[in-house]
Amino acid sequence: MSEVKFTLKPRKTKPSRRYRKGSKYDPIIDAFIEATDSLVEVTVEGKDANYLRTQLNKRIEAKKLKVKTSVVNNVLYLEKV
């Protein structure tokens, strides 16, 4: 039977959990808010439109923005309300 090499380090406390601040999809929403267009089509390489809608809706709700998302024919649209 082979031997397992390991180390044990004494600790006083566990480290606090790190939370991600924001989302990788925030730049999409920020760019849309700054733009003058009230309706845009959004595409992200390798991501399905319905998946994007879900992720963007989470961020829109968290930021309490007046932006509406919709998917038509597997294309995501952002619209200022």
N, CA, C and O atoms as CSV, one atom per row, in Angstrom:
chain,resi,resn,atom,element,x,y,z
A,1,MET,N,N,0.844,-1.173,0.000
A,1,MET,CA,C,0.000,0.000,0.000
A,1,MET,C,C,0.896,1.245,0.000
A,1,MET,O,O,1.904,1.285,0.705
A,2,SER,N,N,0.519,2.276,-0.805
A,2,SER,CA,C,1.339,3.483,-0.899
A,2,SER,C,C,1.029,4.443,0.248
A,2,SER,O,O,-0.061,4.437,0.820
A,3,GLU,N,N,2.002,5.246,0.551
A,3,GLU,CA,C,1.886,6.193,1.647
A,3,GLU,C,C,1.339,7.523,1.137
A,3,GLU,O,O,1.695,7.963,0.044
A,4,VAL,N,N,0.481,8.160,1.918
A,4,VAL,CA,C,-0.101,9.444,1.556
A,4,VAL,C,C,0.652,10.548,2.295
A,4,VAL,O,O,0.781,10.512,3.519
A,5,LYS,N,N,1.147,11.532,1.537
A,5,LYS,CA,C,1.861,12.643,2.149
A,5,LYS,C,C,0.895,13.791,2.376
A,5,LYS,O,O,0.145,14.166,1.474
A,6,PHE,N,N,0.911,14.348,3.575
A,6,PHE,CA,C,0.023,15.459,3.898
A,6,PHE,C,C,0.638,16.314,4.994
A,6,PHE,O,O,1.610,15.925,5.641
A,7,THR,N,N,0.045,17.491,5.189
A,7,THR,CA,C,0.473,18.377,6.269
A,7,THR,C,C,-0.757,18.901,6.984
A,7,THR,O,O,-1.814,19.065,6.376
A,8,LEU,N,N,-0.622,19.160,8.261
A,8,LEU,CA,C,-1.675,19.770,9.065
A,8,LEU,C,C,-1.146,21.077,9.636
A,8,LEU,O,O,-0.049,21.124,10.193
A,9,LYS,N,N,-1.933,22.138,9.494
A,9,LYS,CA,C,-1.527,23.441,10.004
A,9,LYS,C,C,-2.549,23.895,11.038
A,9,LYS,O,O,-3.741,23.966,10.740
A,10,PRO,N,N,-2.103,24.197,12.227
A,10,PRO,CA,C,-3.051,24.677,13.246
A,10,PRO,C,C,-3.558,26.076,12.895
A,10,PRO,O,O,-2.794,26.928,12.441
A,11,ARG,N,N,-4.849,26.298,13.110
A,11,ARG,CA,C,-5.480,27.594,12.843
A,11,ARG,C,C,-6.346,27.981,14.025
A,11,ARG,O,O,-6.899,27.118,14.706
A,12,LYS,N,N,-6.464,29.278,14.269
A,12,LYS,CA,C,-7.326,29.781,15.334
A,12,LYS,C,C,-8.773,29.913,14.839
A,12,LYS,O,O,-9.716,29.550,15.541
A,13,THR,N,N,-8.930,30.441,13.610
A,13,THR,CA,C,-10.264,30.643,13.052
A,13,THR,C,C,-10.264,30.289,11.566
A,13,THR,O,O,-9.211,30.219,10.932
A,14,LYS,N,N,-11.454,30.069,11.027
A,14,LYS,CA,C,-11.595,29.845,9.595
A,14,LYS,C,C,-11.630,31.201,8.898
A,14,LYS,O,O,-12.137,32.167,9.468
A,15,PRO,N,N,-11.106,31.296,7.688
A,15,PRO,CA,C,-11.196,32.569,6.961
A,15,PRO,C,C,-12.641,32.841,6.547
A,15,PRO,O,O,-13.424,31.914,6.338
A,16,SER,N,N,-12.977,34.110,6.433
A,16,SER,CA,C,-14.330,34.455,6.004
A,16,SER,C,C,-14.459,34.189,4.512
A,16,SER,O,O,-13.484,34.259,3.763
A,17,ARG,N,N,-15.671,33.887,4.103
A,17,ARG,CA,C,-15.920,33.564,2.700
A,17,ARG,C,C,-15.817,34.818,1.849
A,17,ARG,O,O,-16.257,35.893,2.256
A,18,ARG,N,N,-15.241,34.677,0.683
A,18,ARG,CA,C,-15.126,35.802,-0.239
A,18,ARG,C,C,-16.318,35.792,-1.180
A,18,ARG,O,O,-16.647,34.766,-1.776
A,19,TYR,N,N,-16.954,36.933,-1.304
A,19,TYR,CA,C,-18.093,37.066,-2.198
A,19,TYR,C,C,-17.675,37.866,-3.419
A,19,TYR,O,O,-16.916,38.830,-3.327
A,20,ARG,N,N,-18.182,37.449,-4.543
A,20,ARG,CA,C,-17.898,38.167,-5.778
A,20,ARG,C,C,-18.697,39.461,-5.789
A,20,ARG,O,O,-19.898,39.467,-5.519
A,21,LYS,N,N,-18.034,40.521,-6.095
A,21,LYS,CA,C,-18.706,41.806,-6.176
A,21,LYS,C,C,-19.090,42.031,-7.634
A,21,LYS,O,O,-18.223,42.182,-8.495
A,22,GLY,N,N,-20.372,42.052,-7.900
A,22,GLY,CA,C,-20.823,42.272,-9.262
A,22,GLY,C,C,-20.888,40.982,-10.053
A,22,GLY,O,O,-20.922,39.887,-9.491
A,23,SER,N,N,-20.906,41.130,-11.354
A,23,SER,CA,C,-21.057,40.002,-12.253
A,23,SER,C,C,-20.264,40.273,-13.522
A,23,SER,O,O,-19.980,41.422,-13.861
A,24,LYS,N,N,-19.917,39.216,-14.205
A,24,LYS,CA,C,-19.203,39.415,-15.470
A,24,LYS,C,C,-20.125,39.991,-16.538
A,24,LYS,O,O,-19.662,40.431,-17.590
A,25,TYR,N,N,-21.442,39.989,-16.267
A,25,TYR,CA,C,-22.410,40.549,-17.214
A,25,TYR,C,C,-22.737,42.011,-16.922
A,25,TYR,O,O,-23.469,42.632,-17.692
A,26,ASP,N,N,-22.219,42.577,-15.838
A,26,ASP,CA,C,-22.457,43.980,-15.508
A,26,ASP,C,C,-22.005,44.937,-16.613
A,26,ASP,O,O,-22.704,45.919,-16.865
A,27,PRO,N,N,-20.873,44.704,-17.284
A,27,PRO,CA,C,-20.477,45.637,-18.352
A,27,PRO,C,C,-21.512,45.745,-19.479
A,27,PRO,O,O,-21.638,46.802,-20.098
A,28,ILE,N,N,-22.250,44.669,-19.749
A,28,ILE,CA,C,-23.291,44.706,-20.786
A,28,ILE,C,C,-24.382,45.683,-20.360
A,28,ILE,O,O,-24.810,46.532,-21.143
A,29,ILE,N,N,-24.824,45.555,-19.120
A,29,ILE,CA,C,-25.889,46.425,-18.619
A,29,ILE,C,C,-25.403,47.868,-18.526
A,29,ILE,O,O,-26.126,48.791,-18.901
A,30,ASP,N,N,-24.191,48.067,-18.032
A,30,ASP,CA,C,-23.641,49.417,-17.906
A,30,ASP,C,C,-23.523,50.103,-19.263
A,30,ASP,O,O,-23.856,51.281,-19.396
A,31,ALA,N,N,-23.051,49.371,-20.268
A,31,ALA,CA,C,-22.913,49.942,-21.612
A,31,ALA,C,C,-24.282,50.307,-22.182
A,31,ALA,O,O,-24.426,51.335,-22.843
A,32,PHE,N,N,-25.283,49.469,-21.927
A,32,PHE,CA,C,-26.631,49.754,-22.415
A,32,PHE,C,C,-27.210,50.992,-21.745
A,32,PHE,O,O,-27.827,51.826,-22.410
A,33,ILE,N,N,-27.018,51.119,-20.438
A,33,ILE,CA,C,-27.542,52.276,-19.703
A,33,ILE,C,C,-26.900,53.566,-20.214
A,33,ILE,O,O,-27.576,54.587,-20.348
A,34,GLU,N,N,-25.601,53.521,-20.497
A,34,GLU,CA,C,-24.889,54.709,-20.970
A,34,GLU,C,C,-25.221,55.056,-22.415
A,34,GLU,O,O,-25.099,56.212,-22.817
A,35,ALA,N,N,-25.640,54.070,-23.196
A,35,ALA,CA,C,-25.959,54.302,-24.610
A,35,ALA,C,C,-27.262,55.089,-24.732
A,35,ALA,O,O,-28.084,55.109,-23.815
A,36,THR,N,N,-27.430,55.733,-25.879
A,36,THR,CA,C,-28.641,56.519,-26.115
A,36,THR,C,C,-29.766,55.680,-26.708
A,36,THR,O,O,-30.914,56.124,-26.730
A,37,ASP,N,N,-29.464,54.484,-27.186
A,37,ASP,CA,C,-30.475,53.621,-27.794
A,37,ASP,C,C,-31.417,53.076,-26.728
A,37,ASP,O,O,-30.988,52.727,-25.628
A,38,SER,N,N,-32.705,53.004,-27.062
A,38,SER,CA,C,-33.675,52.485,-26.100
A,38,SER,C,C,-33.939,50.996,-26.303
A,38,SER,O,O,-34.547,50.357,-25.444
A,39,LEU,N,N,-33.489,50.433,-27.428
A,39,LEU,CA,C,-33.662,49.014,-27.707
A,39,LEU,C,C,-32.406,48.496,-28.401
A,39,LEU,O,O,-31.984,49.040,-29.421
A,40,VAL,N,N,-31.807,47.432,-27.839
A,40,VAL,CA,C,-30.605,46.849,-28.449
A,40,VAL,C,C,-30.715,45.329,-28.472
A,40,VAL,O,O,-31.416,44.724,-27.662
A,41,GLU,N,N,-30.011,44.741,-29.410
A,41,GLU,CA,C,-29.880,43.289,-29.506
A,41,GLU,C,C,-28.562,42.909,-28.855
A,41,GLU,O,O,-27.536,43.537,-29.114
A,42,VAL,N,N,-28.583,41.881,-28.008
A,42,VAL,CA,C,-27.382,41.468,-27.290
A,42,VAL,C,C,-27.003,40.053,-27.697
A,42,VAL,O,O,-27.834,39.145,-27.691
A,43,THR,N,N,-25.732,39.880,-28.053
A,43,THR,CA,C,-25.212,38.540,-28.323
A,43,THR,C,C,-23.905,38.376,-27.567
A,43,THR,O,O,-23.075,39.284,-27.536
A,44,VAL,N,N,-23.733,37.223,-26.963
A,44,VAL,CA,C,-22.492,36.878,-26.281
A,44,VAL,C,C,-22.060,35.529,-26.835
A,44,VAL,O,O,-22.819,34.561,-26.817
A,45,GLU,N,N,-20.842,35.484,-27.322
A,45,GLU,CA,C,-20.322,34.276,-27.952
A,45,GLU,C,C,-20.382,33.081,-26.997
A,45,GLU,O,O,-19.888,33.142,-25.871
A,46,GLY,N,N,-20.992,32.005,-27.467
A,46,GLY,CA,C,-21.049,30.776,-26.697
A,46,GLY,C,C,-22.145,30.722,-25.644
A,46,GLY,O,O,-22.213,29.761,-24.879
A,47,LYS,N,N,-23.012,31.744,-25.589
A,47,LYS,CA,C,-24.085,31.772,-24.588
A,47,LYS,C,C,-25.446,31.827,-25.288
A,47,LYS,O,O,-25.637,32.565,-26.255
A,48,ASP,N,N,-26.377,31.032,-24.775
A,48,ASP,CA,C,-27.738,30.991,-25.290
A,48,ASP,C,C,-28.494,32.240,-24.840
A,48,ASP,O,O,-28.232,32.764,-23.757
A,49,ALA,N,N,-29.420,32.717,-25.655
A,49,ALA,CA,C,-30.174,33.932,-25.348
A,49,ALA,C,C,-30.989,33.784,-24.064
A,49,ALA,O,O,-31.073,34.726,-23.277
A,50,ASN,N,N,-31.587,32.622,-23.845
A,50,ASN,CA,C,-32.393,32.432,-22.634
A,50,ASN,C,C,-31.518,32.407,-21.380
A,50,ASN,O,O,-31.930,32.903,-20.331
A,51,TYR,N,N,-30.335,31.845,-21.478
A,51,TYR,CA,C,-29.389,31.858,-20.354
A,51,TYR,C,C,-28.979,33.296,-20.041
A,51,TYR,O,O,-28.952,33.704,-18.879
A,52,LEU,N,N,-28.662,34.057,-21.085
A,52,LEU,CA,C,-28.278,35.459,-20.901
A,52,LEU,C,C,-29.403,36.258,-20.251
A,52,LEU,O,O,-29.162,37.077,-19.364
A,53,ARG,N,N,-30.629,36.013,-20.698
A,53,ARG,CA,C,-31.771,36.729,-20.125
A,53,ARG,C,C,-31.849,36.479,-18.618
A,53,ARG,O,O,-32.060,37.409,-17.841
A,54,THR,N,N,-31.680,35.229,-18.213
A,54,THR,CA,C,-31.732,34.885,-16.796
A,54,THR,C,C,-30.650,35.611,-16.015
A,54,THR,O,O,-30.925,36.194,-14.966
A,55,GLN,N,N,-29.416,35.580,-16.518
A,55,GLN,CA,C,-28.302,36.223,-15.821
A,55,GLN,C,C,-28.466,37.737,-15.756
A,55,GLN,O,O,-28.226,38.349,-14.716
A,56,LEU,N,N,-28.875,38.336,-16.868
A,56,LEU,CA,C,-29.051,39.790,-16.888
A,56,LEU,C,C,-30.221,40.217,-16.009
A,56,LEU,O,O,-30.156,41.258,-15.355
A,57,ASN,N,N,-31.288,39.424,-15.986
A,57,ASN,CA,C,-32.429,39.758,-15.124
A,57,ASN,C,C,-32.030,39.769,-13.656
A,57,ASN,O,O,-32.501,40.611,-12.891
A,58,LYS,N,N,-31.168,38.847,-13.259
A,58,LYS,CA,C,-30.683,38.820,-11.874
A,58,LYS,C,C,-29.955,40.117,-11.540
A,58,LYS,O,O,-30.171,40.701,-10.478
A,59,ARG,N,N,-29.097,40.562,-12.442
A,59,ARG,CA,C,-28.330,41.787,-12.198
A,59,ARG,C,C,-29.216,43.027,-12.266
A,59,ARG,O,O,-29.029,43.963,-11.488
A,60,ILE,N,N,-30.180,43.045,-13.187
A,60,ILE,CA,C,-31.099,44.182,-13.310
A,60,ILE,C,C,-31.921,44.313,-12.037
A,60,ILE,O,O,-32.131,45.417,-11.536
A,61,GLU,N,N,-32.380,43.189,-11.519
A,61,GLU,CA,C,-33.156,43.202,-10.276
A,61,GLU,C,C,-32.299,43.647,-9.093
A,61,GLU,O,O,-32.755,44.420,-8.251
A,62,ALA,N,N,-31.061,43.164,-9.029
A,62,ALA,CA,C,-30.161,43.531,-7.933
A,62,ALA,C,C,-29.844,45.026,-7.954
A,62,ALA,O,O,-29.724,45.657,-6.903
A,63,LYS,N,N,-29.708,45.585,-9.157
A,63,LYS,CA,C,-29.397,47.011,-9.289
A,63,LYS,C,C,-30.645,47.893,-9.308
A,63,LYS,O,O,-30.545,49.120,-9.301
A,64,LYS,N,N,-31.824,47.257,-9.330
A,64,LYS,CA,C,-33.109,47.972,-9.359
A,64,LYS,C,C,-33.181,48.942,-10.534
A,64,LYS,O,O,-33.494,50.121,-10.367
A,65,LEU,N,N,-32.886,48.426,-11.718
A,65,LEU,CA,C,-32.906,49.239,-12.934
A,65,LEU,C,C,-34.236,49.090,-13.652
A,65,LEU,O,O,-34.959,48.111,-13.463
A,66,LYS,N,N,-34.543,50.073,-14.475
A,66,LYS,CA,C,-35.764,50.021,-15.287
A,66,LYS,C,C,-35.387,49.571,-16.694
A,66,LYS,O,O,-35.415,50.348,-17.648
A,67,VAL,N,N,-35.036,48.303,-16.790
A,67,VAL,CA,C,-34.637,47.700,-18.056
A,67,VAL,C,C,-35.417,46.405,-18.209
A,67,VAL,O,O,-35.553,45.636,-17.257
A,68,LYS,N,N,-35.926,46.166,-19.404
A,68,LYS,CA,C,-36.703,44.966,-19.687
A,68,LYS,C,C,-35.905,44.084,-20.647
A,68,LYS,O,O,-35.298,44.575,-21.598
A,69,THR,N,N,-35.913,42.776,-20.385
A,69,THR,CA,C,-35.266,41.832,-21.294
A,69,THR,C,C,-36.338,40.988,-21.970
A,69,THR,O,O,-37.382,40.699,-21.386
A,70,SER,N,N,-36.063,40.602,-23.204
A,70,SER,CA,C,-36.969,39.697,-23.903
A,70,SER,C,C,-36.167,38.900,-24.916
A,70,SER,O,O,-35.142,39.351,-25.427
A,71,VAL,N,N,-36.665,37.696,-25.191
A,71,VAL,CA,C,-36.030,36.828,-26.184
A,71,VAL,C,C,-37.052,36.535,-27.271
A,71,VAL,O,O,-38.152,36.056,-26.998
A,72,VAL,N,N,-36.668,36.832,-28.510
A,72,VAL,CA,C,-37.507,36.554,-29.667
A,72,VAL,C,C,-36.650,35.814,-30.685
A,72,VAL,O,O,-35.609,36.318,-31.107
A,73,ASN,N,N,-37.079,34.632,-31.077
A,73,ASN,CA,C,-36.344,33.816,-32.048
A,73,ASN,C,C,-34.885,33.618,-31.626
A,73,ASN,O,O,-33.965,33.757,-32.432
A,74,ASN,N,N,-34.700,33.293,-30.351
A,74,ASN,CA,C,-33.384,33.028,-29.765
A,74,ASN,C,C,-32.418,34.215,-29.891
A,74,ASN,O,O,-31.209,34.036,-30.037
A,75,VAL,N,N,-32.974,35.415,-29.831
A,75,VAL,CA,C,-32.174,36.646,-29.825
A,75,VAL,C,C,-32.622,37.457,-28.611
A,75,VAL,O,O,-33.817,37.668,-28.402
A,76,LEU,N,N,-31.653,37.908,-27.813
A,76,LEU,CA,C,-31.951,38.684,-26.609
A,76,LEU,C,C,-31.984,40.169,-26.925
A,76,LEU,O,O,-31.120,40.698,-27.624
A,77,TYR,N,N,-33.014,40.833,-26.386
A,77,TYR,CA,C,-33.167,42.280,-26.552
A,77,TYR,C,C,-33.232,42.931,-25.182
A,77,TYR,O,O,-33.861,42.408,-24.262
A,78,LEU,N,N,-32.573,44.082,-25.055
A,78,LEU,CA,C,-32.667,44.918,-23.859
A,78,LEU,C,C,-33.424,46.185,-24.254
A,78,LEU,O,O,-33.181,46.777,-25.305
A,79,GLU,N,N,-34.347,46.578,-23.382
A,79,GLU,CA,C,-35.166,47.742,-23.666
A,79,GLU,C,C,-35.288,48.616,-22.427
A,79,GLU,O,O,-35.560,48.125,-21.332
A,80,LYS,N,N,-35.085,49.910,-22.609
A,80,LYS,CA,C,-35.259,50.853,-21.499
A,80,LYS,C,C,-36.748,51.093,-21.310
A,80,LYS,O,O,-37.482,51.328,-22.270
A,81,VAL,N,N,-37.183,51.032,-20.053
A,81,VAL,CA,C,-38.614,51.211,-19.756
A,81,VAL,C,C,-38.868,52.625,-19.307
A,81,VAL,O,O,-40.007,52.983,-19.009
